[in-house]
Amino acid sequence: MLCNLPHLVVYVTFLLIITCIALYHLFGGLGSRIDFGWVLTSMDPFMWADIGIGLAISLSVIGAAWGILLSAVSIMGAGVKAPRIYARNMITIVFCEAVAIYGIITAIVLSQFLDKSNLNPQKLSENLFSGYAIFWAGVIVGVVNIACGVCVGIVGSGAALADAINPSLFVKVLIIEIFGSALGLFGLIVGIVVGSRARFQ
């Protein structure tokens, strides 16, 4: 219990601050300001789009790093017993890096939809939709790539351990790893389809 005490203090402090702000607005006659619609419509659509593009890259890199962490530990540990597995199991690291590349590709494609040159203030709803579409496209790609990186890392860890014991198992586990890596590609496709509906006017 004592090791969780700092987390509990941060959590309770955060809830206390949010509660105080909400009560201040409620009793100060500003209760209508506690409105998610007001927050969503008052922010610039390009801010939403930029946050989505940033999340696509950052979450994908986190997924790649997490996968490398999970697989590299087993590759290094099993390599002590069977040094021959180092070269063959580097394919797992390549698959994990592909997860980060999916996020970079998505960010490049989504940034092509950002065009401030002919922005019409009268078309706020269309521009908000475009900002939200790019935001959620980035979130989709980022979250899917975190799951893909963890999947590839865990399967790659198992591949390294299996290869150290029985070299004939490597190809069988590699096929599973390829299917796990395809999840990131599916996320990239869905993110681009969602983001392609964005048309700033």
N, CA, C and O of each residue as an XYZ file, in Angstrom:
804
protein
N       0.824     -1.196      0.000
C       0.000      0.000      0.000
C       0.865      1.255      0.000
O       0.515      2.253     -0.630
N       1.989      1.207      0.702
C       2.830      2.397      0.779
C       3.475      2.740     -0.557
O       3.729      3.911     -0.838
N       3.741      1.729     -1.386
C       4.374      2.030     -2.665
C       3.391      2.721     -3.610
O       3.820      3.413     -4.533
N       2.080      2.550     -3.402
C       1.080      3.212     -4.232
C       0.670      4.566     -3.677
O      -0.155      5.251     -4.281
N       1.224      4.963     -2.546
C       0.844      6.218     -1.907
C       1.095      7.436     -2.792
O       0.215      8.294     -2.859
N       2.245      7.574     -3.483
C       2.417      8.758     -4.350
C       1.385      8.810     -5.472
O       0.903      9.889     -5.819
N       1.042      7.659     -6.041
C       0.032      7.649     -7.096
C      -1.325      8.062     -6.544
O      -2.073      8.793     -7.193
N      -1.635      7.595     -5.351
C      -2.905      7.927     -4.730
C      -2.983      9.418     -4.424
O      -4.035     10.034     -4.590
N      -1.879      9.994     -3.980
C      -1.849     11.433     -3.679
C      -2.072     12.245     -4.949
O      -2.823     13.220     -4.934
N      -1.434     11.858     -6.040
C      -1.608     12.575     -7.308
C      -3.048     12.440     -7.780
O      -3.648     13.418     -8.226
N      -3.601     11.251     -7.687
C      -4.973     10.998     -8.128
C      -5.969     11.824     -7.328
O      -6.845     12.467     -7.906
N      -5.846     11.815     -6.006
C      -6.767     12.555     -5.149
C      -6.610     14.054     -5.369
O      -7.605     14.778     -5.386
N      -5.392     14.527     -5.535
C      -5.156     15.950     -5.796
C      -5.801     16.372     -7.112
O      -6.426     17.431     -7.182
N      -5.657     15.562     -8.146
C      -6.269     15.864     -9.440
C      -7.788     15.936     -9.316
O      -8.410     16.870     -9.822
N      -8.385     14.955     -8.645
C      -9.836     14.958     -8.465
C     -10.296     16.154     -7.638
O     -11.354     16.722     -7.909
N      -9.517     16.540     -6.637
C      -9.868     17.684     -5.811
C      -9.829     18.981     -6.623
O     -10.702     19.835     -6.469
N      -8.832     19.129     -7.477
C      -8.735     20.336     -8.311
C      -9.911     20.401     -9.282
O     -10.528     21.455     -9.438
N     -10.225     19.289     -9.933
C     -11.350     19.258    -10.874
C     -12.658     19.555    -10.151
O     -13.494     20.293    -10.672
N     -12.848     18.993     -8.959
C     -14.066     19.232     -8.187
C     -14.176     20.698     -7.787
O     -15.259     21.277     -7.868
N     -13.067     21.312     -7.356
C     -13.088     22.725     -6.974
C     -13.427     23.621     -8.162
O     -14.203     24.567     -8.023
N     -12.860     23.334     -9.311
C     -13.159     24.127    -10.504
C     -14.626     23.981    -10.888
O     -15.280     24.965    -11.234
N     -15.146     22.753    -10.830
C     -16.552     22.522    -11.168
C     -17.481     23.236    -10.189
O     -18.458     23.855    -10.610
N     -17.190     23.159     -8.894
C     -18.027     23.841     -7.903
C     -17.949     25.349     -8.038
O     -18.956     26.036     -7.862
N     -16.769     25.880     -8.351
C     -16.628     27.325     -8.556
C     -17.510     27.783     -9.719
O     -18.207     28.792     -9.617
N     -17.475     27.041    -10.814
C     -18.304     27.409    -11.956
C     -19.793     27.244    -11.643
O     -20.612     28.060    -12.066
N     -20.138     26.198    -10.907
C     -21.534     25.928    -10.612
C     -22.127     27.000     -9.697
O     -23.209     27.516     -9.975
N     -21.425     27.342     -8.602
C     -21.954     28.314     -7.651
C     -21.674     29.754     -8.063
O     -22.263     30.677     -7.501
N     -20.794     29.961     -9.023
C     -20.500     31.306     -9.497
C     -21.380     31.749    -10.651
O     -21.151     32.806    -11.238
N     -22.380     30.956    -10.979
C     -23.277     31.317    -12.061
C     -22.722     30.994    -13.441
O     -23.274     31.432    -14.450
N     -21.643     30.236    -13.493
C     -21.034     29.873    -14.775
C     -21.189     28.376    -15.053
O     -20.366     27.777    -15.746
N     -22.239     27.786    -14.514
C     -22.437     26.350    -14.681
C     -22.571     25.926    -16.126
O     -22.247     24.791    -16.476
N     -23.049     26.834    -16.974
C     -23.181     26.484    -18.391
C     -21.830     26.362    -19.080
O     -21.747     25.810    -20.177
N     -20.766     26.870    -18.452
C     -19.426     26.749    -19.043
C     -18.884     25.327    -18.917
O     -17.948     24.966    -19.630
N     -19.454     24.510    -18.023
C     -19.052     23.116    -17.909
C     -19.818     22.358    -18.991
O     -20.817     21.689    -18.725
N     -19.327     22.484    -20.193
C     -20.045     21.953    -21.347
C     -19.023     21.410    -22.336
O     -18.160     22.149    -22.809
N     -19.118     20.105    -22.653
C     -18.167     19.508    -23.584
C     -18.362     20.054    -24.992
O     -17.400     20.188    -25.748
N     -19.586     20.364    -25.340
C     -19.833     20.948    -26.668
C     -19.134     22.284    -26.833
O     -18.605     22.589    -27.902
N     -19.133     23.086    -25.768
C     -18.455     24.381    -25.819
C     -16.955     24.189    -26.016
O     -16.326     24.914    -26.787
N     -16.388     23.212    -25.319
C     -14.956     22.945    -25.464
C     -14.640     22.466    -26.876
O     -13.662     22.909    -27.479
N     -15.467     21.559    -27.408
C     -15.187     20.993    -28.723
C     -15.325     22.005    -29.848
O     -14.569     21.956    -30.819
N     -16.287     22.928    -29.729
C     -16.497     23.880    -30.823
C     -15.677     25.148    -30.698
O     -15.501     25.862    -31.685
N     -15.168     25.448    -29.505
C     -14.409     26.693    -29.344
C     -12.947     26.547    -29.750
O     -12.262     27.553    -29.936
N     -12.460     25.335    -29.891
C     -11.063     25.120    -30.272
C     -10.924     25.078    -31.787
O     -11.817     24.622    -32.502
N      -9.808     25.554    -32.247
C      -9.538     25.625    -33.679
C      -9.506     24.218    -34.285
O      -8.888     23.323    -33.708
N     -10.157     24.001    -35.435
C     -10.136     22.673    -36.063
C      -8.725     22.208    -36.422
O      -8.440     21.010    -36.418
N      -7.847     23.159    -36.732
C      -6.475     22.773    -37.067
C      -5.710     22.279    -35.838
O      -4.769     21.494    -35.956
N      -6.129     22.752    -34.646
C      -5.503     22.226    -33.435
C      -5.843     20.746    -33.260
O      -4.977     19.934    -32.933
N      -7.122     20.407    -33.484
C      -7.524     19.000    -33.396
C      -6.759     18.156    -34.409
O      -6.286     17.065    -34.090
N      -6.642     18.673    -35.638
C      -5.928     17.930    -36.678
C      -4.457     17.749    -36.313
O      -3.899     16.667    -36.496
N      -3.834     18.798    -35.800
C      -2.415     18.700    -35.440
C      -2.190     17.746    -34.272
O      -1.202     17.013    -34.245
N      -3.109     17.755    -33.305
C      -2.984     16.810    -32.193
C      -3.122     15.375    -32.700
O      -2.391     14.489    -32.258
N      -4.055     15.141    -33.628
C      -4.213     13.800    -34.199
C      -2.978     13.338    -34.940
O      -2.580     12.178    -34.831
N      -2.367     14.243    -35.697
C      -1.144     13.894    -36.424
C      -0.016     13.592    -35.441
O       0.752     12.650    -35.635
N       0.075     14.392    -34.392
C       1.101     14.141    -33.377
C       0.882     12.827    -32.643
O       1.840     12.117    -32.338
N      -0.388     12.497    -32.355
C      -0.675     11.229    -31.683
C      -0.373     10.035    -32.577
O       0.059      8.990    -32.091
N      -0.598     10.180    -33.879
C      -0.294      9.077    -34.795
C       1.187      8.722    -34.723
O       1.549      7.546    -34.673
N       2.040      9.742    -34.719
C       3.489      9.475    -34.663
C       3.898      9.005    -33.273
O       4.566      7.981    -33.131
N       3.496      9.755    -32.245
C       4.016      9.462    -30.904
C       3.539      8.111    -30.377
O       4.332      7.362    -29.806
N       2.265      7.790    -30.556
C       1.783      6.496    -30.065
C       2.373      5.339    -30.860
O       2.604      4.261    -30.312
N       2.619      5.558    -32.155
C       3.250      4.507    -32.960
C       4.684      4.255    -32.515
O       5.134      3.110    -32.470
N       5.391      5.311    -32.190
C       6.768      5.155    -31.704
C       6.775      4.471    -30.333
O       7.653      3.657    -30.046
N       5.795      4.804    -29.492
C       5.688      4.119    -28.194
C       5.428      2.631    -28.405
O       6.022      1.797    -27.722
N       4.542      2.291    -29.348
C       4.279      0.879    -29.644
C       5.511      0.158    -30.154
O       5.774     -0.983    -29.774
N       6.273      0.833    -31.026
C       7.502      0.220    -31.546
C       8.523      0.015    -30.426
O       9.151     -1.040    -30.335
N       8.681      1.021    -29.583
C       9.643      0.898    -28.480
C       9.228     -0.193    -27.501
O      10.068     -0.940    -26.999
N       7.951     -0.278    -27.238
C       7.448     -1.309    -26.330
C       7.692     -2.703    -26.902
O       8.099     -3.614    -26.181
N       7.441     -2.864    -28.201
C       7.698     -4.155    -28.844
C       9.166     -4.526    -28.825
O       9.522     -5.681    -28.590
N      10.020     -3.541    -29.074
C      11.468     -3.810    -29.035
C      11.890     -4.182    -27.626
O      12.713     -5.079    -27.442
N      11.338     -3.506    -26.629
C      11.658     -3.835    -25.238
C      11.271     -5.274    -24.912
O      12.044     -6.013    -24.302
N      10.062     -5.664    -25.328
C       9.589     -7.014    -25.004
C      10.402     -8.098    -25.707
O      10.690     -9.144    -25.124
N      10.764     -7.846    -26.950
C      11.456     -8.896    -27.705
C      12.961     -8.895    -27.465
O      13.573     -9.962    -27.422
N      13.567     -7.732    -27.311
C      15.024     -7.665    -27.189
C      15.524     -8.336    -25.911
O      16.612     -8.912    -25.896
N      14.743     -8.262    -24.855
C      15.153     -8.894    -23.597
C      15.280    -10.402    -23.797
O      16.248    -11.015    -23.345
N      14.298    -10.998    -24.478
C      14.354    -12.448    -24.704
C      15.428    -12.819    -25.709
O      16.079    -13.855    -25.574
N      15.618    -11.971    -26.726
C      16.665    -12.263    -27.717
C      18.036    -12.246    -27.048
O      18.860    -13.128    -27.291
N      18.276    -11.250    -26.212
C      19.570    -11.173    -25.529
C      19.735    -12.302    -24.521
O      20.811    -12.890    -24.408
N      18.670    -12.601    -23.791
C      18.765    -13.666    -22.789
C      18.940    -15.040    -23.413
O      19.774    -15.826    -22.965
N      18.150    -15.335    -24.457
C      18.266    -16.646    -25.097
C      19.551    -16.745    -25.913
O      20.065    -17.839    -26.145
N      20.065    -15.593    -26.346
C      21.312    -15.605    -27.111
C      22.509    -16.028    -26.294
O      23.522    -16.445    -26.854
N      22.417    -15.930    -24.989
C      23.504    -16.416    -24.136
C      23.635    -17.927    -24.269
O      24.739    -18.468    -24.316
N      22.486    -18.600    -24.328
C      22.486    -20.062    -24.449
C      22.768    -20.515    -25.884
O      23.471    -21.500    -26.108
N      22.197    -19.766    -26.870
C      22.357    -20.139    -28.284
C      22.672    -18.875    -29.086
O      21.754    -18.213    -29.572
N      23.957    -18.530    -29.234
C      24.323    -17.274    -29.920
C      23.882    -17.214    -31.379
O      23.859    -16.127    -31.958
N      23.540    -18.319    -31.979
C      23.143    -18.319    -33.392
C      21.811    -17.600    -33.621
O      21.492    -17.263    -34.761
N      21.025    -17.356    -32.563
C      19.690    -16.776    -32.759
C      19.725    -15.266    -32.948
O      18.722    -14.675    -33.349
N      20.860    -14.630    -32.668
C      20.914    -13.164    -32.762
C      20.540    -12.676    -34.158
O      19.684    -11.802    -34.292
N      21.156    -13.218    -35.186
C      20.951    -12.718    -36.544
C      19.532    -13.014    -37.031
O      18.894    -12.146    -37.628
N      19.033    -14.219    -36.787
C      17.714    -14.578    -37.310
C      16.594    -13.820    -36.617
O      15.584    -13.496    -37.241
N      16.760    -13.543    -35.373
C      15.675    -12.898    -34.628
C      15.700    -11.373    -34.719
O      14.879    -10.706    -34.088
N      16.616    -10.820    -35.483
C      16.582     -9.376    -35.711
C      15.378     -8.975    -36.560
O      15.028     -7.796    -36.618
N      14.748     -9.934    -37.212
C      13.544     -9.658    -38.001
C      12.435     -9.117    -37.096
O      11.600     -8.328    -37.539
N      12.426     -9.541    -35.835
C      11.435     -9.027    -34.886
C      11.629     -7.536    -34.654
O      10.663     -6.776    -34.588
N      12.878     -7.129    -34.534
C      13.160     -5.697    -34.345
C      12.733     -4.915    -35.579
O      12.223     -3.802    -35.453
N      12.927     -5.467    -36.757
C      12.511     -4.807    -37.998
C      10.994     -4.662    -38.032
O      10.479     -3.613    -38.420
N      10.275     -5.711    -37.628
C       8.815     -5.621    -37.585
C       8.356     -4.558    -36.596
O       7.384     -3.848    -36.855
N       9.043     -4.444    -35.471
C       8.685     -3.403    -34.495
C       8.955     -2.010    -35.057
O       8.167     -1.091    -34.836
N      10.041     -1.850    -35.766
C      10.322     -0.550    -36.383
C       9.309     -0.210    -37.462
O       9.018      0.963    -37.699
N       8.766     -1.240    -38.123
C       7.729     -1.004    -39.134
C       6.504     -0.356    -38.505
O       5.807      0.414    -39.165
N       6.233     -0.657    -37.240
C       5.105     -0.052    -36.542
C       5.290      1.467    -36.459
O       4.342      2.219    -36.684
N       6.495      1.915    -36.140
C       6.764      3.357    -36.096
C       6.653      3.968    -37.482
O       6.180      5.096    -37.627
N       7.079      3.244    -38.494
C       6.999      3.757    -39.865
C       5.544      3.911    -40.296
O       5.222      4.834    -41.043
N       4.650      3.015    -39.836
C       3.223      3.164    -40.142
C       2.699      4.500    -39.605
O       1.923      5.180    -40.277
N       3.118      4.866    -38.416
C       2.692      6.151    -37.850
C       3.235      7.331    -38.621
O       2.533      8.325    -38.805
N       4.487      7.239    -39.082
C       5.066      8.336    -39.864
C       4.349      8.468    -41.202
O       4.069      9.581    -41.647
N       4.050      7.343    -41.844
C       3.327      7.387    -43.124
C       1.957      8.031    -42.926
O       1.534      8.863    -43.729
N       1.273      7.647    -41.863
C      -0.048      8.223    -41.598
C       0.040      9.721    -41.370
O      -0.787     10.477    -41.881
N       1.031     10.157    -40.610
C       1.175     11.588    -40.337
C       1.458     12.364    -41.620
O       0.942     13.466    -41.801
N       2.266     11.805    -42.504
C       2.554     12.486    -43.768
C       1.298     12.581    -44.620
O       1.020     13.627    -45.205
N       0.536     11.490    -44.691
C      -0.690     11.501    -45.498
C      -1.717     12.467    -44.902
O      -2.329     13.243    -45.636
N      -1.912     12.428    -43.582
C      -2.897     13.302    -42.953
C      -2.509     14.766    -43.051
O      -3.385     15.624    -43.160
N      -1.223     15.073    -43.016
C      -0.811     16.473    -43.104
C      -1.080     17.066    -44.483
O      -1.092     18.287    -44.637
N      -1.293     16.225    -45.478
C      -1.624     16.726    -46.810
C      -3.028     17.335    -46.848
O      -3.329     18.130    -47.738
N      -3.891     16.971    -45.891
C      -5.247     17.497    -45.876
C      -5.336     18.864    -45.208
O      -6.380     19.513    -45.279
N      -4.266     19.310    -44.563
C      -4.284     20.612    -43.895
C      -4.021     21.716    -44.915
O      -2.941     21.796    -45.500
N      -5.022     22.560    -45.115
C      -4.890     23.651    -46.085
C      -5.600     24.874    -45.518
O      -6.829     24.939    -45.506
N      -4.817     25.845    -45.047
C      -5.390     27.063    -44.465
C      -5.556     28.181    -45.488
O      -6.019     29.268    -45.143
N      -5.191     27.933    -46.718
C      -5.160     29.027    -47.689
C      -6.551     29.546    -48.031
O      -6.726     30.753    -48.199
N      -7.533     28.676    -48.137
C      -8.865     29.129    -48.540
C      -9.906     28.827    -47.472
O     -11.008     28.378    -47.785
N      -9.560     29.073    -46.210
C     -10.447     28.748    -45.099
C     -11.587     29.758    -45.024
O     -11.345     30.964    -44.976
N     -12.821     29.275    -45.015
C     -14.015     30.112    -44.965
C     -14.605     30.038    -43.563
O     -15.011     28.958    -43.133
N     -14.665     31.167    -42.830
C     -15.219     31.125    -41.469
C     -16.697     30.754    -41.432
O     -17.199     30.338    -40.388
N     -17.404     30.899    -42.555
C     -18.828     30.575    -42.596
C     -19.064     29.060    -42.567
O     -20.167     28.615    -42.251
N     -18.055     28.280    -42.888
C     -18.201     26.819    -42.949
C     -17.547     26.170    -41.728
O     -16.729     25.259    -41.857
N     -17.919     26.651    -40.551
C     -17.291     26.169    -39.321
C     -17.591     24.689    -39.078
O     -16.705     23.944    -38.660
N     -18.818     24.255    -39.333
C     -19.166     22.860    -39.034
C     -18.378     21.896    -39.917
O     -17.944     20.845    -39.445
N     -18.187     22.240    -41.204
C     -17.407     21.377    -42.087
C     -15.942     21.335    -41.654
O     -15.295     20.289    -41.708
N     -15.430     22.489    -41.223
C     -14.035     22.534    -40.783
C     -13.841     21.791    -39.464
O     -12.823     21.128    -39.270
N     -14.817     21.899    -38.553
C     -14.728     21.128    -37.311
C     -14.763     19.627    -37.604
O     -14.007     18.858    -37.012
N     -15.641     19.215    -38.516
C     -15.690     17.800    -38.889
C     -14.341     17.337    -39.431
O     -13.876     16.246    -39.101
N     -13.714     18.169    -40.265
C     -12.412     17.804    -40.831
C     -11.344     17.687    -39.748
O     -10.522     16.771    -39.766
N     -11.368     18.625    -38.808
C     -10.410     18.558    -37.702
C     -10.607     17.315    -36.853
O      -9.640     16.650    -36.482
N     -11.873     16.997    -36.543
C     -12.153     15.801    -35.756
C     -11.799     14.527    -36.520
O     -11.315     13.561    -35.930
N     -12.039     14.526    -37.833
C     -11.719     13.331    -38.635
C     -10.222     13.048    -38.601
O      -9.806     11.900    -38.444
N      -9.414     14.096    -38.749
C      -7.964     13.889    -38.717
C      -7.509     13.521    -37.300
O      -6.611     12.696    -37.128
N      -8.132     14.135    -36.289
C      -7.791     13.796    -34.901
C      -8.047     12.312    -34.626
O      -7.172     11.611    -34.118
N      -9.247     11.838    -34.964
C      -9.580     10.454    -34.667
C      -8.824      9.481    -35.555
O      -8.556      8.351    -35.145
N      -8.480      9.899    -36.759
C      -7.632      9.044    -37.599
C      -6.275      8.832    -36.927
O      -5.751      7.718    -36.914
N      -5.712      9.900    -36.371
C      -4.439      9.777    -35.658
C      -4.548      8.922    -34.411
O      -3.650      8.135    -34.112
N      -5.650      9.074    -33.676
C      -5.852      8.261    -32.473
C      -5.994      6.784    -32.841
O      -5.423      5.914    -32.183
N      -6.760      6.512    -33.898
C      -6.952      5.119    -34.333
C      -5.613      4.479    -34.685
O      -5.292      3.385    -34.221
N      -4.839      5.176    -35.510
C      -3.549      4.623    -35.934
C      -2.620      4.442    -34.738
O      -1.946      3.418    -34.629
N      -2.579      5.423    -33.842
C      -1.694      5.329    -32.688
C      -2.038      4.188    -31.759
O      -1.152      3.447    -31.333
N      -3.321      4.032    -31.434
C      -3.732      2.971    -30.509
C      -3.534      1.593    -31.146
O      -3.072      0.662    -30.486
N      -3.885      1.466    -32.430
C      -3.682      0.181    -33.109
C      -2.191     -0.155    -33.165
O      -1.821     -1.320    -33.020
N      -1.340      0.834    -33.371
C       0.094      0.562    -33.446
C       0.695      0.240    -32.083
O       1.690     -0.482    -32.011
N       0.119      0.754    -31.009
C       0.573      0.310    -29.684
C       0.253     -1.174    -29.507
O       1.097     -1.955    -29.068
N      -0.990     -1.552    -29.858
C      -1.365     -2.973    -29.746
C      -0.517     -3.838    -30.671
O      -0.120     -4.941    -30.298
N      -0.239     -3.344    -31.872
C       0.571     -4.109    -32.824
C       2.005     -4.267    -32.313
O       2.586     -5.347    -32.420
N       2.568     -3.205    -31.765
C       3.931     -3.291    -31.239
C       4.038     -4.281    -30.091
O       4.997     -5.048    -30.016
N       3.057     -4.267    -29.199
C       3.064     -5.215    -28.084
C       2.896     -6.641    -28.613
O       3.560     -7.565    -28.142
N       2.007     -6.814    -29.590
C       1.788     -8.150    -30.174
C       3.061     -8.683    -30.813
O       3.455     -9.823    -30.568
N       3.704     -7.858    -31.632
C       4.932     -8.293    -32.299
C       6.037     -8.550    -31.274
O       6.817     -9.490    -31.427
N       6.105     -7.730    -30.239
C       7.125     -7.930    -29.209
C       6.949     -9.222    -28.443
O       7.920     -9.935    -28.191
N       5.709     -9.530    -28.066
C       5.463    -10.765    -27.314
C       5.708    -11.994    -28.183
O       6.335    -12.960    -27.747
N       5.207    -11.948    -29.424
C       5.425    -13.094    -30.313
C       6.910    -13.224    -30.649
O       7.429    -14.337    -30.729
N       7.598    -12.093    -30.848
C       9.036    -12.142    -31.116
C       9.827    -12.679    -29.944
O      10.838    -13.358    -30.127
N       9.369    -12.377    -28.739
C      10.015    -12.939    -27.548
C       9.864    -14.452    -27.523
O      10.812    -15.183    -27.235
N       8.653    -14.908    -27.831
C       8.434    -16.355    -27.897
C       9.225    -17.000    -29.014
O       9.703    -18.125    -28.874
N       9.366    -16.283    -30.140
C      10.140    -16.823    -31.263
C      11.599    -17.002    -30.881
O      12.220    -18.002    -31.239
N      12.149    -16.037    -30.156
C      13.553    -16.148    -29.742
C      13.768    -17.324    -28.800
O      14.737    -18.072    -28.931
N      12.857    -17.476    -27.855
C      13.000    -18.579    -26.905
C      12.793    -19.933    -27.586
O      13.504    -20.896    -27.300
N      11.806    -19.995    -28.493
C      11.570    -21.252    -29.218
C      12.733    -21.586    -30.127
O      13.107    -22.752    -30.254
N      13.315    -20.566    -30.767
C      14.449    -20.794    -31.668
C      15.675    -21.265    -30.898
O      16.467    -22.056    -31.410
N      15.831    -20.785    -29.682
C      16.980    -21.212    -28.890
C      16.878    -22.692    -28.515
O      17.891    -23.381    -28.399
N      15.648    -23.170    -28.326
C      15.463    -24.567    -27.941
C      15.396    -25.485    -29.153
O      16.033    -26.538    -29.185
N      14.603    -25.067    -30.168
C      14.398    -25.919    -31.346
C      14.397    -25.029    -32.593
O      13.418    -24.321    -32.830
N      15.460    -25.046    -33.390
C      15.548    -24.148    -34.549
C      14.454    -24.364    -35.595
O      14.192    -23.458    -36.385
N      13.817    -25.510    -35.628
C      12.782    -25.760    -36.640
C      11.493    -24.996    -36.338
O      10.635    -24.882    -37.214
N      11.337    -24.474    -35.128
C      10.125    -23.741    -34.766
C      10.150    -22.287    -35.230
O       9.113    -21.624    -35.216
N      11.308    -21.779    -35.640
C      11.428    -20.351    -35.931
C      10.506    -19.921    -37.063
O       9.835    -18.895    -36.948
N      10.458    -20.675    -38.148
C       9.638    -20.289    -39.309
C       8.165    -20.308    -38.946
O       7.411    -19.446    -39.399
N       7.738    -21.267    -38.143
C       6.333    -21.354    -37.747
C       5.931    -20.148    -36.896
O       4.855    -19.581    -37.087
N       6.785    -19.762    -35.971
C       6.474    -18.613    -35.124
C       6.592    -17.321    -35.934
O       5.881    -16.354    -35.660
N       7.477    -17.297    -36.921
C       7.636    -16.107    -37.762
C       6.366    -15.812    -38.549
O       6.036    -14.646    -38.767
N       5.660    -16.832    -38.973
C       4.397    -16.627    -39.690
C       3.375    -15.955    -38.770
O       2.646    -15.062    -39.201
N       3.322    -16.372    -37.528
C       2.424    -15.733    -36.564
C       2.834    -14.282    -36.359
O       1.981    -13.404    -36.230
N       4.118    -14.031    -36.329
C       4.621    -12.665    -36.143
C       4.258    -11.770    -37.327
O       3.969    -10.587    -37.146
N       4.270    -12.324    -38.521
C       3.886    -11.554    -39.711
C       2.412    -11.162    -39.629
O       2.051    -10.031    -39.954
N       1.562    -12.093    -39.195
C       0.142    -11.765    -39.047
C      -0.069    -10.724    -37.953
O      -0.948     -9.871    -38.080
N       0.719    -10.778    -36.883
C       0.624     -9.754    -35.847
C       1.046     -8.389    -36.354
O       0.468     -7.372    -35.970
N       2.044     -8.365    -37.210
C       2.498     -7.097    -37.775
C       1.492     -6.514    -38.749
O       1.463     -5.301    -38.958
N       0.667     -7.363    -39.349
C      -0.344     -6.876    -40.287
C      -1.417     -6.044    -39.591
O      -2.107     -5.262    -40.246
N      -1.571     -6.200    -38.273
C      -2.544     -5.390    -37.551
C      -2.241     -3.905    -37.686
O      -3.153     -3.092    -37.831
N      -0.967     -3.556    -37.639
C      -0.588     -2.152    -37.806
C      -0.930     -1.628    -39.180
O      -1.307     -0.466    -39.329
N      -0.804     -2.466    -40.176
C      -1.164     -2.072    -41.541
C      -2.667     -1.846    -41.660
O      -3.105     -0.928    -42.353
N      -3.457     -2.677    -40.988
C      -4.907     -2.474    -40.991
C      -5.259     -1.128    -40.339
O      -6.112     -0.392    -40.838
N      -4.597     -0.819    -39.227
C      -4.833      0.463    -38.569
C      -4.468      1.630    -39.458
O      -5.176      2.637    -39.485
N      -3.362      1.509    -40.190
C      -2.951      2.560    -41.118
C      -4.020      2.778    -42.184
O      -4.355      3.919    -42.504
N      -4.553      1.695    -42.733
C      -5.579      1.807    -43.782
C      -6.844      2.462    -43.224
O      -7.403      3.358    -43.855
N      -7.294      2.027    -42.059
C      -8.502      2.613    -41.465
C      -8.281      4.092    -41.152
O      -9.168      4.912    -41.385
N      -7.106      4.437    -40.626
C      -6.818      5.835    -40.320
C      -6.820      6.715    -41.563
O      -7.321      7.838    -41.531
N      -6.266      6.212    -42.646
C      -6.243      6.999    -43.882
C      -7.655      7.128    -44.452
O      -8.012      8.183    -44.977
N      -8.456      6.076    -44.355
C      -9.843      6.160    -44.840
C     -10.634      7.184    -44.029
O     -11.379      7.983    -44.598
N     -10.476      7.166    -42.703
C     -11.183      8.130    -41.857
C     -10.681      9.543    -42.134
O     -11.479     10.470    -42.271
N      -9.371      9.710    -42.217
C      -8.810     11.047    -42.439
C      -9.069     11.592    -43.823
O      -9.057     12.809    -44.013
N      -9.301     10.738    -44.787
C      -9.508     11.217    -46.156
C     -10.835     11.933    -46.334
O     -11.054     12.576    -47.361
N     -11.720     11.833    -45.358
C     -12.994     12.565    -45.419
C     -12.829     14.019    -45.031
O     -13.778     14.796    -45.145
N     -11.658     14.404    -44.577
C     -11.430     15.789    -44.145
C     -11.285     16.703    -45.357
O     -10.462     16.465    -46.241
N     -12.095     17.745    -45.376
C     -12.032     18.763    -46.432
C     -12.192     20.132    -45.776
O     -13.308     20.563    -45.486
N     -11.087     20.800    -45.549
C     -11.162     22.146    -44.983
C     -11.627     23.112    -46.061
O     -11.092     23.121    -47.169
N     -12.639     23.936    -45.728
C     -13.223     24.856    -46.722
C     -13.133     26.286    -46.243
O     -13.571     27.200    -46.942
